[in-house]
Amino acid sequence: MAAEIIQGLNSYFTFRLGSELFAVNIGHVTKILGLSEITRVPNSPKYFRGIINLFGDVLPVFDGRLKFGFPEVESTRNTCILVFVFELDGQVVSSGIIVDSVEKVLIFESDQIRPAPTVGKGFNNEYIHGITTYKDEFVIILNLEKIFSEEEISLIKSVE
Amino acid sequence: MNSFAEKFKAEVGEYCERLESGLLLLEQDKENDQVIDEIFRIMHSMKGSGGMFGFDLISDVTHDLESLYDLFRNKKHKIDSEVITFTLNSIDGLHHLMVQKPEDEHLARAEELKLATRQQILRLTQEEITPENLKSPVRSSALEQVSNPVTYFISFIPDEDILANGTNPLYLIDELHALGECNIRVSFSQLPALSEINPEKCYLSWNLFIASTENVETLHDVFIFVTKHAQVTIEKVATFNVLQNEAVLSDFLNAKYKNEQWISLEPEVQPAIKTEIIDPDENEEAGVLLKSVAEVSKNSVFAQTTVDSIRVDSLKIDQYMNLVSELITAQSRLEMISTKIKNPDLEQISEAFEKLSRQLRDNAFYMSLIPLQSIAVRFKRLVHDLSKSLEKEVVLVTDGMETELDKNIIEKLIEPILHIIRNSLDHGIESKSARLAGQKDPVGTISIKASTIGSYVQIVIEDDGAGLDLNKIKEKAISKGIFPDLASMTQEEIFHLIFEPGFSTSELITDVSGRGVGMDVVKRRVQEMRGSIEISTEKNRFTRFTIKLPLSLSIIDGLLTSVGESYYVIPSSVIKKIYTIKRELLKTEFRQVVELEGIQFPYINLHQEFENGNHLPEEQFVVVVAFDNQSFGLVVDTVIREYQAVIKPLGRQLKGQDVFSGASILGTGQLALVIDTNKMIQKYS
């Protein structure tokens, strides 16, 4: 997977999970794929949907809804896989995240982005790069690197 | 740093390795002229390429070393242990001189080495006049006589059933080839028509001329195990090497083969001028006549010993492996389409393609494997040096060094093994007096044995020393206060404490080992390679370390199976048998044990583990795999077919699990998970 992260762009890729609008820096996004058959890895956590064949390589795919605590829904024709890259242990790796729909690419200047509010416990705002608005709607800009670099999936032994 | 300099450094490294192994050989057999020649030659090449690439110090020092070895090569002097040890040290010194722009420190070191070398030369040349050395000219002339090759004619007619006892006649021919220059012809005259061929019978026979410095007995010895199953005649045809003179050779060939149809295995030797046919009986005479011609051409031992190998960047091999992997993935897609379309032409191509890519895969795979032999010399060197400085007499016995492992694994293996040997030499093997007092052989033994077991390579390192002292380990553990709960530990668990960080039982800290860093690193290294290390010991008898490592396998032969709707690949190398089994047989068992053909196996039902036991099918398959020394059943829903799996890594996010060693892309584009059976059984049973 010869993908690289492009730094210093102010374009953001937006997508929806439930009714919320999320965004990631476009430098991290490499591909948008239609939902294809996902090979389940037995006994892995539920938000890890499995692996797919991405042009001859293995791509792990996460369920965005489950990962961010949204209720599980049936997939629709808008459901797709957002392929993104991030750095893990000094290496650039690819992952996929299933989102309800992809929207558009928007440009936010850094002064338009406000830091994440510090609300409540149990909400790790390290995961949020910042918040901005678009057409009176909040856009949550995610820090994908942070979310997935701490991820190491171990298989849970099934309980007899 | 320019790439020439890099190349030179790599080259010097290799030269040094070869020098070391040569010197260690000399240690055993100080009069082996071939080895001395080889050493001289390597030094000469080092000198040459050192000068060429601007490493003048290296070329300077090797020049002097070369002069030293010239003394032995000319048989003016005999080599002794002191010289060997001196040379080994000089080789170590050479490593420090690999600089293009020498500073004072380097110059001083080079000067030192040169001086030491000159002293060695002086020491030897002064000793020269002792009466002992006067014998040497006699010996050398005797040697010269033997080294003149003599040509023999060998006819080897195996019985038809020679293959039945496991003999491969070609190996015998190969063996002969190793003894000298050969001209080989094979006869197909007994070969029946294709329809009548019995593949278990041998219909061929061989005739060959061999020019060898060995005597007739040695040649006879090659056939020692087949004397009852073959007719072998060996006759001396000339007292010189006939094969080197084409004209003479063709005469001999014509004489031998004039009545029969023989096919040459060598590129055809075309006689330039046809001379009259010489009768076999007159061979001896003809030989005498032509002797003067043959004597001119020198015996070319070196020409034959050149190694047919090229140096390839390991990166290129990795790229090659990747390409082969892609080819195999493409091939499985082709196969799938061809089975769907059912066009006989396409099927034929697909089959040929499959066969080729399989061969290509094996080829690529073996290319990236190197034998343990390549690092064995470092172990020998360590034992040689350390045993001397510790004043212990220790022999190193190696076995199975031809076992091959992935290059990357071998590189990572050197340090752990060196460390274990160092420990064995320092702590394991007792001093000579202690060994004598304990009625043991005063010479200690360290053995390294390697073998391939299934998809693992096992390396056993054993010394016949004092063994681990259980009480000392206990005391130590208590005094360090890290392991207070010793009472509940088994003996084995206590022995394994030596793998804990910061643990060292040696009372005296020596500069060899005993700093308490080491065994924990050894264990970690082995585990990094997905291997395991075990220890067993008996007081005053032995300490044994058993290291198990996976063969690196990025492409494997596997069995494609399915469980639920997913596909799984089980490596063929661990599979022993496959049975079908009815659901009720698995259900009625109280424990997870199933009895097949009167043998009981523990089993794991993958359907139950992976699919939470929903919709168990009526009939399943039990794939019996090897697990340690036992058999273990993996129950899958269906066994689909054999499958060449290109293993793709699951990605870093999944490295927390080790049950699946990777995934493989099927012809349909779907993925199949590759099961690491050992890890799976450990985890689920």
Boltz contact constraints between the chains, C-beta under 6 A:
constraints:
  - contact:
      token1: [A, 39]
      token2: [B, 671]
      max_distance: 6.0
  - contact:
      token1: [A, 40]
      token2: [B, 566]
      max_distance: 6.0
  - contact:
      token1: [A, 42]
      token2: [B, 610]
      max_distance: 6.0
  - contact:
      token1: [A, 51]
      token2: [B, 663]
      max_distance: 6.0
  - contact:
      token1: [A, 51]
      token2: [B, 671]
      max_distance: 6.0
  - contact:
      token1: [A, 53]
      token2: [B, 665]
      max_distance: 6.0
  - contact:
      token1: [A, 53]
      token2: [B, 669]
      max_distance: 6.0
  - contact:
      token1: [A, 53]
      token2: [B, 671]
      max_distance: 6.0
  - contact:
      token1: [A, 58]
      token2: [B, 648]
      max_distance: 6.0
  - contact:
      token1: [A, 58]
      token2: [B, 650]
      max_distance: 6.0
  - contact:
      token1: [A, 58]
      token2: [B, 663]
      max_distance: 6.0
  - contact:
      token1: [A, 60]
      token2: [B, 651]
      max_distance: 6.0
  - contact:
      token1: [A, 60]
      token2: [B, 653]
      max_distance: 6.0
  - contact:
      token1: [A, 88]
      token2: [B, 652]
      max_distance: 6.0
  - contact:
      token1: [A, 93]
      token2: [B, 652]
      max_distance: 6.0
  - contact:
      token1: [A, 151]
      token2: [B, 653]
      max_distance: 6.0
  - contact:
      token1: [A, 152]
      token2: [B, 656]
      max_distance: 6.0
  - contact:
      token1: [A, 153]
      token2: [B, 653]
      max_distance: 6.0
  - contact:
      token1: [A, 153]
      token2: [B, 654]
      max_distance: 6.0
  - contact:
      token1: [A, 153]
      token2: [B, 656]
      max_distance: 6.0
  - contact:
      token1: [A, 154]
      token2: [B, 656]
      max_distance: 6.0
  - contact:
      token1: [A, 154]
      token2: [B, 657]
      max_distance: 6.0
  - contact:
      token1: [A, 155]
      token2: [B, 657]
      max_distance: 6.0
  - contact:
      token1: [A, 155]
      token2: [B, 659]
      max_distance: 6.0
  - contact:
      token1: [A, 158]
      token2: [B, 609]
      max_distance: 6.0
